[in-house]
Amino acid sequence: MGEQLTKSDIKKIKEEIEYRKLVVRKKELEAVKEARAQGDLSENFEYKAAKQDKNRNESRIRYLERMLKNARIVSDKSKDDEVGINNTVTVYFEEDDETESYRLVTSVRGNSMQGLISIESPMGKALLGHRSGDRVLVKTNGDTGYYVVIKKIDKTSDDSKDALRKF
């Protein structure tokens, strides 16, 4: 079972792979050549650092290509009155008497520090497909969890500023 990706995610991944192959790879190879030309490789920190950067770039390319190969495409379309991918959802936490807003995204764009919650997280799974006014159980561990009430759903369609998650 691969990552759940939208068409937009796939496009961003392909763009990053192309950038890394055409721009970053060339720059890293040049850095390795320059460091190698400085002499003794056994005590050459610049050479070691350049090789590590080059290998990190190649590893990221392989990771992204593998992700694309195993991806499951999911639709970011949802009914007007229900929670879907790329929707901003305002929820009320009953136990804490607090209200917070999150945008549901695929796991490759998830970043809870920026309010981007993955559809594969407990909160994302619980909210997906529900409507405004619904009281939803967010399961955290087996049968335990907490309740949230969906206060508002904003249809958000622009995900162009979302960055792909790094590893």
N, C-alpha and C positions, 0 to 999 in steps of 0.2 A: 504494500500500500504506500503510495507516494504522497508527496505534498499536495495539498489542495491549492491550486493557483487559478487566478482569473486570467483572462486574455491580456489584461494590462500588466500583470505580474510577469507573464511570459515575455512580453515585449521588453520590459525593463531588464529582465535577466539576459535576454539576447543582446541588448545594448551594452550591458556591463561586460559580457564575454567578449564582444567585438572590441570594446575599448581596451580591455586588458590584453587581448592578443595583439592588437595593432599599435597601441601607444605604450602601455606599461611594460609589456614584454621587451620591446625595443629599448626602452630606457634602462631597464634592469640589466639586460645583456651588455649594454654599453658601460654601465657602472662596474660590472664584473670584469670586463676587459681592462678598464682603467686601473682598477685595484690590482689586477694580476700584473700589470706592467710595472708596479712599484717595487717588485723584487720578491724577497723571501716570503713565501705564502704561509709558512708555519707560524709566523709571528705577525701576520698582516691582518689587523683588525678590520680594516676597510674591506678587504677581500671576503672575510667571513661574513660581515654584515651584508655585503652586496649579494652573496650567495643565498643568505637567509631571505632577503627581500625577494629575490628571483624565485626561490622555491615557494614562498608564501603566495606569490602571484599565481604560479602554476597550480598550486593546491586549490586556490579559490576558483580558477577556471574549471578544474576537474569537478569540484563540488557543485558548481552551477550547472555544468553540463549533465551531471548525474541527476540533479534535481529536475531538470527539464525532461530527461529521458523517462523518469518515473512519475512525472506529474499527472495529477487528475485535474482536469479543467472543471471549474465550478462557475456558475453564473453569478454575476454580481447584480442581477436584476431581482427585484422583489415587488410584491404588491404594495400599493401606495400606503396601506394601513398596517403593514407588518414589518418587523425588523429583518433586515437583510445585510449582506456585505456592503461596506462603505457607508452604512447609515450611522448617524450620530444619535445615540440613545441617552436620554436623561432618565436616571433611575433613582428611586428613593430607597435607602437602606433602612428598614424598619427598626432593627436593633440599635442602630447608631443615631437614628433621627437625622440623617444627612442625605443630601442630594448630590449626585455627581453625574458627569456626562462622559461617555466613551464613544469611540467610533470603532465598529466591528470591521476587522480586516483579516486577510489571510495570514497565516503564521509567518510568512517570509517578510511581512511588513510590521508585525506586532512589536509594539514598544510601549509598555504600560506607563513609563515615565512621561510619555507624551499623550497619554489617553487613547492609545491605539491598542485595542484588545483583540487577541486572536480568536477566530471562530472555533478554534480547537481547545481553547481554555475553558475551564468550568463556567465562567461567566458568559463567554461567547456562546457555548453550546446551549446554555439555559435560555438566553435571550432570543436566539435565532428563531424566526418564524412566529414570535408572539406579537401581540398588538398593544397599543397604548391603553393603559388601565389594567393590564393583566398583572396578577401577583404571581411571581415566578420563584420556584425553589432552585437555588444555585447549590448543587451538590458539591461538597468539598472532599468528602472521604466516605465512600460507601453510601450509607443512608443519612449521614449528617450533612448539614448545610445551613443556609440562611435564606430568608426571603427578601426579595426586592420587588418594588412596584414600578412598572414602566410608566413614566410620566409623560414623555414626549419622544417622538421619533422624527428626526430631520433627515430627509433624503439628501445625501451627499454624493456627488458623482465625480468630483475632481480629486483624483488620487495622485496627481502628477508630482506633488511635493513629498510624497511618502518615499522614504529611503528603504532599500532592501536591508534586511537584517544581516549583520556580519556574523562570522563564527568566531 
